[in-house]
Amino acid sequence: MAVDVLIVDDSAAIRKILQRVLVQAEVPLGQVVEAGDGVEALARLKETKVGLILSDINMPNMDGLQFLNAVKSDETLKSVPFIMVTTEGGSSKVMEAVNLGAAGYVKKPFTAEQIKEKLAGII
């Protein structure tokens, strides 16, 4: 079954790469919605229901941790699987994301295989 995905990153290039990697990882994609930061992402979630969120941590306006917290605090959104995609590999920010309810994280640069492994059992 196709899954609608929200990709949140302040880099348009990274958003496109992530979309391409999801296809390479054979994720059954439905609609792909993009946002450049957490504020824009929350607006997109008001318009569109998604089954998966992939978000960067370091973004302007509202970072990924603030966005994750907002999603997990919303009764209608809190069950949506949320994966952090970040350069913050072993840092406390990644642990904070997991503690806030992220289903996991993928470290940049990532491969299609890493994305596929992370999403196995989530979608």
NUDRENTI-311606 format. One line per 3 residues: for each residue x, y, z of N, C-alpha, C, O. Coordinates in nm, 3 decimals. Layout:
X:Y:Z:X:Y:Z:X:Y:Z:X:Y:Z  ...
//
This chain:
0.084:-0.118:0.000:0.000:0.000:0.000:0.089:0.125:0.000:0.186:0.133:0.075  0.054:0.221:-0.083:0.135:0.343:-0.096:0.124:0.427:0.030:0.018:0.436:0.092  0.236:0.489:0.067:0.239:0.574:0.185:0.270:0.718:0.143:0.363:0.743:0.066
0.192:0.812:0.196:0.218:0.954:0.172:0.325:0.998:0.270:0.320:0.964:0.388  0.422:1.075:0.220:0.539:1.112:0.298:0.558:1.263:0.303:0.540:1.331:0.202  0.594:1.314:0.420:0.634:1.454:0.436:0.785:1.456:0.457:0.836:1.394:0.550
0.856:1.529:0.370:1.001:1.544:0.381:1.030:1.688:0.421:0.992:1.782:0.351  1.098:1.705:0.536:1.125:1.837:0.590:1.275:1.859:0.600:1.343:1.791:0.677  1.326:1.954:0.523:1.469:1.989:0.526:1.483:2.128:0.466:1.414:2.161:0.369
1.572:2.209:0.523:1.589:2.343:0.468:1.664:2.342:0.335:1.674:2.446:0.270  1.717:2.228:0.294:1.785:2.216:0.165:1.693:2.147:0.064:1.656:2.031:0.081  1.657:2.220:-0.042:1.573:2.162:-0.148:1.643:2.042:-0.212:1.578:1.945:-0.250
1.776:2.050:-0.224:1.852:1.940:-0.284:1.840:1.813:-0.199:1.820:1.704:-0.253  1.851:1.826:-0.069:1.838:1.710:0.020:1.697:1.652:0.011:1.680:1.531:0.013  1.596:1.739:0.002:1.458:1.689:-0.011:1.443:1.604:-0.136:1.380:1.498:-0.133
1.500:1.650:-0.247:1.493:1.575:-0.374:1.572:1.444:-0.364:1.527:1.340:-0.412  1.688:1.450:-0.302:1.770:1.329:-0.285:1.694:1.226:-0.201:1.691:1.108:-0.235  1.633:1.272:-0.092:1.556:1.181:-0.006:1.442:1.115:-0.084:1.416:0.996:-0.069
1.375:1.194:-0.165:1.265:1.140:-0.246:1.318:1.032:-0.340:1.257:0.926:-0.355  1.431:1.060:-0.405:1.492:0.964:-0.497:1.536:0.838:-0.423:1.518:0.726:-0.473  1.593:0.855:-0.304:1.639:0.741:-0.224:1.521:0.655:-0.180:1.532:0.532:-0.175
1.408:0.717:-0.147:1.288:0.639:-0.110:1.244:0.550:-0.225:1.203:0.436:-0.204  1.252:0.603:-0.347:1.217:0.524:-0.466:1.317:0.410:-0.482:1.277:0.296:-0.506  1.447:0.439:-0.468:1.551:0.336:-0.479:1.535:0.229:-0.371:1.567:0.112:-0.394
1.487:0.269:-0.254:1.467:0.175:-0.143:1.336:0.096:-0.158:1.300:0.017:-0.071  1.267:0.119:-0.270:1.143:0.049:-0.303:1.032:0.075:-0.202:0.949:-0.012:-0.175  1.032:0.196:-0.146:0.923:0.237:-0.058:0.803:0.267:-0.148:0.815:0.344:-0.244
0.686:0.208:-0.119:0.568:0.233:-0.204:0.513:0.373:-0.178:0.428:0.394:-0.092  0.564:0.469:-0.254:0.530:0.609:-0.232:0.395:0.647:-0.290:0.359:0.607:-0.401  0.322:0.724:-0.212:0.201:0.790:-0.260:0.241:0.934:-0.289:0.332:0.959:-0.368
0.173:1.026:-0.226:0.204:1.168:-0.242:0.326:1.203:-0.157:0.339:1.159:-0.043  0.417:1.284:-0.214:0.532:1.333:-0.139:0.514:1.484:-0.121:0.504:1.558:-0.219  0.510:1.526:0.005:0.492:1.666:0.040:0.624:1.716:0.097:0.689:1.644:0.174
0.664:1.838:0.061:0.791:1.893:0.108:0.769:2.019:0.190:0.673:2.092:0.170  0.863:2.042:0.284:0.863:2.165:0.362:1.007:2.201:0.395:1.093:2.114:0.407  1.033:2.333:0.410:1.168:2.381:0.434:1.203:2.399:0.581:1.320:2.418:0.615
1.103:2.392:0.668:1.128:2.402:0.813:1.004:2.352:0.886:0.904:2.316:0.823  1.011:2.348:1.018:0.902:2.296:1.097:0.773:2.376:1.086:0.664:2.318:1.088  0.784:2.507:1.075:0.664:2.592:1.063:0.589:2.556:0.935:0.467:2.536:0.936
0.663:2.549:0.824:0.602:2.513:0.696:0.548:2.370:0.700:0.442:2.342:0.644  0.619:2.281:0.768:0.576:2.142:0.777:0.444:2.129:0.852:0.357:2.053:0.811  0.428:2.203:0.962:0.302:2.199:1.036:0.186:2.249:0.950:0.075:2.196:0.958
0.213:2.351:0.869:0.110:2.401:0.777:0.072:2.293:0.675:-0.045:2.275:0.644  0.172:2.222:0.623:0.147:2.114:0.525:0.063:2.002:0.590:-0.025:1.945:0.525  0.091:1.972:0.717:0.018:1.865:0.785:-0.128:1.901:0.810:-0.212:1.813:0.828
-0.160:2.031:0.811:-0.300:2.073:0.824:-0.375:2.047:0.693:-0.496:2.026:0.694  -0.301:2.047:0.581:-0.361:2.028:0.448:-0.365:1.882:0.404:-0.455:1.842:0.331  -0.268:1.803:0.449:-0.247:1.669:0.396:-0.219:1.569:0.507:-0.138:1.595:0.596
-0.284:1.454:0.503:-0.252:1.346:0.596:-0.136:1.266:0.537:-0.136:1.233:0.418  -0.037:1.235:0.620:0.076:1.155:0.574:0.093:1.033:0.665:0.044:1.030:0.777  0.163:0.933:0.613:0.188:0.812:0.688:0.331:0.800:0.735:0.368:0.703:0.801
0.414:0.901:0.701:0.555:0.899:0.740:0.610:1.041:0.730:0.580:1.114:0.636  0.691:1.078:0.830:0.760:1.208:0.828:0.910:1.183:0.836:0.957:1.110:0.924  0.985:1.243:0.744:1.131:1.242:0.747:1.174:1.387:0.767:1.139:1.473:0.687
1.249:1.414:0.874:1.283:1.553:0.904:1.428:1.570:0.947:1.483:1.487:1.019  1.487:1.678:0.899:1.619:1.721:0.944:1.604:1.775:1.086:1.494:1.808:1.129  1.715:1.785:1.159:1.712:1.849:1.291:1.743:1.997:1.279:1.669:2.080:1.331
1.852:2.031:1.210:1.899:2.170:1.203:1.831:2.245:1.090:1.867:2.230:0.973  1.732:2.329:1.127:1.660:2.411:1.029:1.628:2.546:1.093:1.622:2.557:1.215  1.606:2.648:1.010:1.568:2.780:1.064:1.421:2.780:1.110:1.348:2.685:1.084
1.379:2.886:1.176:1.241:2.911:1.219:1.192:2.814:1.326:1.164:2.854:1.439  1.181:2.687:1.291:1.145:2.582:1.386:1.228:2.460:1.350:1.211:2.402:1.243  1.319:2.420:1.441:1.407:2.307:1.407:1.332:2.174:1.417:1.216:2.170:1.457
1.401:2.067:1.382:1.339:1.935:1.378:1.291:1.887:1.513:1.189:1.818:1.521  1.363:1.921:1.620:1.321:1.878:1.754:1.194:1.950:1.797:1.104:1.889:1.855  1.186:2.080:1.768:1.063:2.155:1.800:0.946:2.102:1.717:0.834:2.090:1.767
0.973:2.072:1.590:0.870:2.018:1.501:0.823:1.880:1.551:0.703:1.854:1.557  0.918:1.794:1.587:0.886:1.662:1.640:0.799:1.675:1.765:0.699:1.604:1.780  0.836:1.766:1.854:0.761:1.788:1.977:0.617:1.832:1.945:0.522:1.787:2.009
0.602:1.921:1.847:0.470:1.969:1.807:0.386:1.854:1.749:0.267:1.843:1.779  0.448:1.770:1.667:0.377:1.656:1.607:0.333:1.558:1.715:0.218:1.514:1.716  0.424:1.524:1.805:0.394:1.423:1.908:0.296:1.477:2.013:0.236:1.399:2.087
0.281:1.609:2.021:0.186:1.670:2.115:0.046:1.682:2.056:-0.049:1.715:2.127  0.033:1.655:1.926:-0.095:1.668:1.856:-0.163:1.530:1.848:-0.107:1.437:1.790  -0.281:1.518:1.906:-0.353:1.390:1.910:-0.373:1.328:1.771:-0.368:1.206:1.756
-0.395:1.413:1.670:-0.422:1.361:1.535:-0.295:1.321:1.461:-0.303:1.251:1.360  -0.178:1.365:1.509:-0.052:1.339:1.439:0.043:1.246:1.513:0.134:1.190:1.452  0.024:1.229:1.644:0.126:1.163:1.725:0.158:1.019:1.685:0.264:0.968:1.719
0.066:0.953:1.614:0.092:0.814:1.574:0.168:0.803:1.441:0.204:0.693:1.400  0.191:0.916:1.374:0.263:0.913:1.245:0.412:0.884:1.272:0.476:0.956:1.349  0.467:0.779:1.209:0.610:0.750:1.228:0.696:0.869:1.185:0.672:0.929:1.080
0.795:0.902:1.266:0.879:1.021:1.246:1.025:0.977:1.250:1.073:0.926:1.352  1.095:0.995:1.139:1.237:0.960:1.129:1.319:1.087:1.115:1.290:1.171:1.029  1.421:1.102:1.198:1.512:1.216:1.186:1.620:1.182:1.084:1.673:1.071:1.084
1.651:1.275:0.997:1.758:1.260:0.899:1.855:1.373:0.927:1.823:1.490:0.908  1.977:1.338:0.974:2.061:1.442:1.031:2.210:1.416:1.020:2.253:1.302:0.998  2.286:1.520:1.035:2.433:1.507:1.044:2.474:1.484:1.189:2.591:1.459:1.217
2.378:1.493:1.282:2.405:1.487:1.426:2.416:1.343:1.477:2.351:1.308:1.576  2.496:1.260:1.413:2.507:1.117:1.442:2.491:1.067:1.583:2.388:1.008:1.615  2.589:1.088:1.669:2.581:1.030:1.802:2.553:1.133:1.909:2.576:1.108:2.027
2.504:1.248:1.869:2.493:1.357:1.964:2.373:1.347:2.056:2.286:1.261:2.039  2.370:1.435:2.152:2.259:1.440:2.247:2.129:1.480:2.176:2.020:1.445:2.222  2.139:1.552:2.063:2.018:1.592:1.989:1.946:1.468:1.935:1.823:1.464:1.933
2.022:1.368:1.891:1.960:1.245:1.841:1.890:1.173:1.956:1.779:1.124:1.939  1.954:1.167:2.072:1.893:1.102:2.189:1.767:1.178:2.230:1.667:1.117:2.269  1.773:1.309:2.223:1.656:1.391:2.256:1.541:1.360:2.161:1.426:1.351:2.202
1.574:1.344:2.031:1.472:1.312:1.931:1.405:1.177:1.962:1.283:1.164:1.955  1.485:1.079:1.998:1.431:0.947:2.031:1.344:0.958:2.157:1.236:0.898:2.163  1.389:1.033:2.255:1.312:1.052:2.378:1.180:1.125:2.352:1.081:1.102:2.422
1.179:1.213:2.251:1.057:1.287:2.217:0.958:1.201:2.137:0.842:1.238:2.120  1.006:1.087:2.088:0.914:0.998:2.017:0.952:0.965:1.873:0.873:0.903:1.802  1.070:1.007:1.829:1.113:0.971:1.693:1.127:0.819:1.684:1.176:0.755:1.778
1.085:0.762:1.572:1.094:0.618:1.552:1.237:0.575:1.524:1.269:0.456:1.529  1.324:0.671:1.493:1.463:0.642:1.465:1.528:0.758:1.392:1.469:0.864:1.376  1.652:0.735:1.347:1.721:0.839:1.273:1.814:0.777:1.171:1.857:0.663:1.185
1.844:0.854:1.068:1.938:0.817:0.965:2.040:0.929:0.957:2.004:1.047:0.951  2.168:0.893:0.955:2.275:0.991:0.952:2.308:1.027:0.807:2.320:0.940:0.721  2.324:1.158:0.781:2.370:1.205:0.649:2.521:1.185:0.644:2.587:1.205:0.746
2.579:1.149:0.531:2.512:1.105:0.408:2.454:0.965:0.428:2.510:0.884:0.502  2.343:0.936:0.361:2.273:0.810:0.378:2.265:0.738:0.244:2.283:0.798:0.139  2.238:0.608:0.251:2.221:0.527:0.129:2.076:0.477:0.124:2.004:0.482:0.224
2.037:0.430:0.008:1.903:0.372:-0.007:1.887:0.253:0.087:1.780:0.232:0.143  1.994:0.176:0.103:1.989:0.058:0.191:1.965:0.098:0.337:1.889:0.033:0.408  2.031:0.206:0.381:2.011:0.253:0.519:1.867:0.299:0.541:1.806:0.270:0.644
1.812:0.370:0.443:1.673:0.417:0.452:1.579:0.296:0.455:1.486:0.291:0.536  1.604:0.199:0.368:1.520:0.079:0.361:1.523:0.005:0.495:1.418:-0.035:0.546  1.642:-0.013:0.552:1.655:-0.081:0.682:1.580:-0.006:0.791:1.511:-0.067:0.872
1.594:0.126:0.793:1.530:0.207:0.899:1.378:0.200:0.889:1.309:0.200:0.990  1.326:0.194:0.767:1.182:0.195:0.748:1.118:0.056:0.760:0.996:0.044:0.772  1.202:-0.049:0.757:1.150:-0.187:0.770:1.080:-0.198:0.906:1.138:-0.166:1.010
0.957:-0.244:0.903:0.882:-0.260:1.027:0.812:-0.133:1.073:0.730:-0.138:1.164  0.843:-0.019:1.010:0.776:0.106:1.046:0.658:0.131:0.953:0.550:0.170:0.996  0.683:0.107:0.823:0.572:0.127:0.727:0.541:-0.004:0.659:0.451:-0.009:0.575
//
